[in-house]
Amino acid sequence: MHWYVLHIKSRREKFAILNLQRLGVEAFCPLIKNSKATDTGSQAGPEPFFPGYIFCKFDIGLQYRMVNYASGVVRVVGFGSTLAYVEEEIIESIKLRTKSGLVTFNPSSITIGQEVRIQEGPLKGFEAVFESYLKDSDRVALLLTNVSYQTRVIMDGGNIAVV
């Protein structure tokens, strides 16, 4: 069984997860701290790290139709006829970063302009220049230096290390 990416109806992640759990499949929606103030000035609750998407672990041969047509699910994400799945290690990595129900990031002492190497993901091995931490987020902005021109990339700050 693999973890698959599900496109969920707008702001219906909790509803979809409850329905999937009732069907006997494991669903996971990583949450982050919501930094946006509401109209009343109070802080809203946590928000999905990937708004509109959740992860679901199920047997594609036996449970695809049940999951794809579950209440709250728009569709199982795919590219042509290939469904988008996520390796178990990536899901476990996200779960390990979860504290008190929220994905956390331990900011390091990386300074602006410092060279870093991307440790995980599709850009693994690329070198970049640290640009900034994004406000109220675990994400960072980097300038890639391995290409013929510099380009800005936003990614999880836990995926970089000082060169």
C-alpha positions as CSV (number, residue, x, y, z in Angstrom):
1,M,0.0,0.0,0.0
2,H,1.1,3.5,-0.8
3,W,0.2,7.0,0.4
4,Y,-1.7,8.8,-2.3
5,V,-2.5,12.5,-2.7
6,L,-6.2,13.4,-2.6
7,H,-7.6,16.7,-3.8
8,I,-10.3,17.7,-1.3
9,K,-13.2,20.1,-1.5
10,S,-12.2,23.6,-0.4
11,R,-11.7,23.9,3.4
12,R,-13.2,20.4,3.9
13,E,-10.0,18.5,5.0
14,K,-11.4,17.5,8.4
15,F,-14.7,16.3,6.9
16,A,-13.0,14.2,4.2
17,I,-10.6,12.7,6.7
18,L,-13.5,11.6,9.0
19,N,-15.3,10.1,6.0
20,L,-12.2,8.2,4.9
21,Q,-11.5,6.9,8.4
22,R,-15.1,5.6,8.6
23,L,-14.3,3.7,5.4
24,G,-11.3,2.1,7.2
25,V,-8.5,3.9,5.4
26,E,-5.7,6.0,7.0
27,A,-5.7,9.7,6.1
28,F,-3.3,12.4,7.1
29,C,-3.5,16.2,6.9
30,P,-0.4,18.0,8.3
31,L,-1.3,21.3,10.0
32,I,0.6,24.5,10.6
33,K,0.1,27.5,12.8
34,N,-2.3,30.0,11.2
35,S,-0.6,33.4,11.2
36,K,-3.5,35.3,9.8
37,A,-5.7,37.3,12.1
38,T,-9.5,37.1,11.7
39,D,-11.8,40.1,11.3
40,T,-12.3,40.2,15.1
41,G,-8.5,40.4,15.6
42,S,-8.2,37.0,17.2
43,Q,-6.0,34.2,15.9
44,A,-7.7,31.5,13.9
45,G,-6.9,27.8,14.5
46,P,-4.4,25.7,12.7
47,E,-4.6,25.4,8.9
48,P,-3.5,22.7,6.5
49,F,0.1,22.7,5.4
50,F,-1.2,21.8,1.9
51,P,-4.5,23.5,1.6
52,G,-7.0,21.5,-0.5
53,Y,-5.0,18.3,-0.3
54,I,-4.5,15.4,2.1
55,F,-2.6,12.1,2.1
56,C,-4.4,8.8,2.2
57,K,-2.9,5.2,2.6
58,F,-5.0,2.6,0.8
59,D,-4.8,-0.4,-1.5
60,I,-5.3,0.9,-5.0
61,G,-6.7,-2.3,-6.4
62,L,-9.3,-2.8,-3.7
63,Q,-10.2,0.6,-2.4
64,Y,-9.6,3.1,-5.2
65,R,-13.3,3.7,-6.1
66,M,-14.3,3.9,-2.5
67,V,-11.7,6.5,-1.7
68,N,-12.1,8.5,-5.0
69,Y,-15.8,8.8,-4.4
70,A,-15.8,9.4,-0.7
71,S,-17.7,12.4,0.6
72,G,-15.4,15.5,0.6
73,V,-13.0,14.1,-1.9
74,V,-12.7,15.7,-5.3
75,R,-10.4,13.1,-6.8
76,V,-7.2,11.1,-6.3
77,V,-4.5,13.2,-7.8
78,G,-2.8,11.8,-10.9
79,F,-0.7,12.7,-13.8
80,G,-2.4,11.1,-16.9
81,S,-3.1,7.5,-15.9
82,T,-0.4,7.5,-13.1
83,L,-1.7,8.3,-9.6
84,A,0.4,10.6,-7.4
85,Y,1.8,8.6,-4.5
86,V,4.1,9.7,-1.8
87,E,6.9,7.5,-0.3
88,E,6.3,6.3,3.3
89,E,9.6,7.9,4.4
90,I,8.3,11.4,3.4
91,I,5.0,10.9,5.4
92,E,7.0,9.7,8.4
93,S,9.4,12.7,8.1
94,I,6.4,15.0,8.2
95,K,4.9,13.1,11.2
96,L,8.2,13.3,13.0
97,R,8.2,17.1,12.7
98,T,4.7,17.2,14.2
99,K,4.4,18.5,17.8
100,S,1.1,19.2,19.5
101,G,-0.7,18.5,16.2
102,L,1.3,21.1,14.2
103,V,4.2,20.7,11.8
104,T,7.1,22.5,13.5
105,F,10.5,23.8,12.3
106,N,13.5,24.5,14.4
107,P,15.0,27.6,12.9
108,S,18.8,27.4,12.8
109,S,21.4,30.1,12.8
110,I,21.6,30.4,9.0
111,T,22.1,34.0,8.0
112,I,21.2,35.9,4.9
113,G,23.6,35.3,2.1
114,Q,25.0,32.0,3.5
115,E,25.5,29.2,1.1
116,V,23.3,26.1,1.8
117,R,22.8,22.7,0.2
118,I,19.3,21.3,-0.3
119,Q,19.1,17.9,1.6
120,E,15.7,16.5,0.5
121,G,13.2,16.6,-2.3
122,P,13.4,17.1,-6.0
123,L,16.2,19.7,-5.7
124,K,18.3,17.5,-3.4
125,G,22.0,18.2,-3.9
126,F,21.6,21.7,-5.4
127,E,23.4,24.6,-3.7
128,A,21.7,27.8,-3.0
129,V,22.1,31.1,-1.2
130,F,19.9,31.6,1.8
131,E,17.6,34.6,1.3
132,S,15.1,34.7,4.2
133,Y,12.8,32.9,6.6
134,L,9.2,33.4,5.6
135,K,7.1,35.1,8.3
136,D,5.2,32.7,10.6
137,S,6.2,29.7,8.5
138,D,8.6,26.8,8.4
139,R,9.5,27.7,4.9
140,V,12.5,29.6,3.6
141,A,13.4,31.5,0.4
142,L,16.5,30.5,-1.4
143,L,18.3,31.6,-4.5
144,L,19.4,28.6,-6.6
145,T,23.0,29.0,-7.8
146,N,23.4,25.8,-9.8
147,V,21.6,27.1,-12.9
148,S,22.6,29.6,-15.5
149,Y,20.6,32.3,-13.8
150,Q,19.5,32.7,-10.2
151,T,15.9,31.8,-9.4
152,R,14.0,32.1,-6.1
153,V,12.7,28.9,-4.5
154,I,10.4,28.5,-1.5
155,M,10.8,25.3,0.5
156,D,10.7,23.7,3.9
157,G,13.6,25.1,6.0
158,G,14.3,21.6,7.4
159,N,15.5,20.5,4.0
160,I,18.6,22.6,3.9
161,A,22.0,22.5,5.5
162,V,25.0,24.9,5.6
163,V,27.6,24.1,3.0
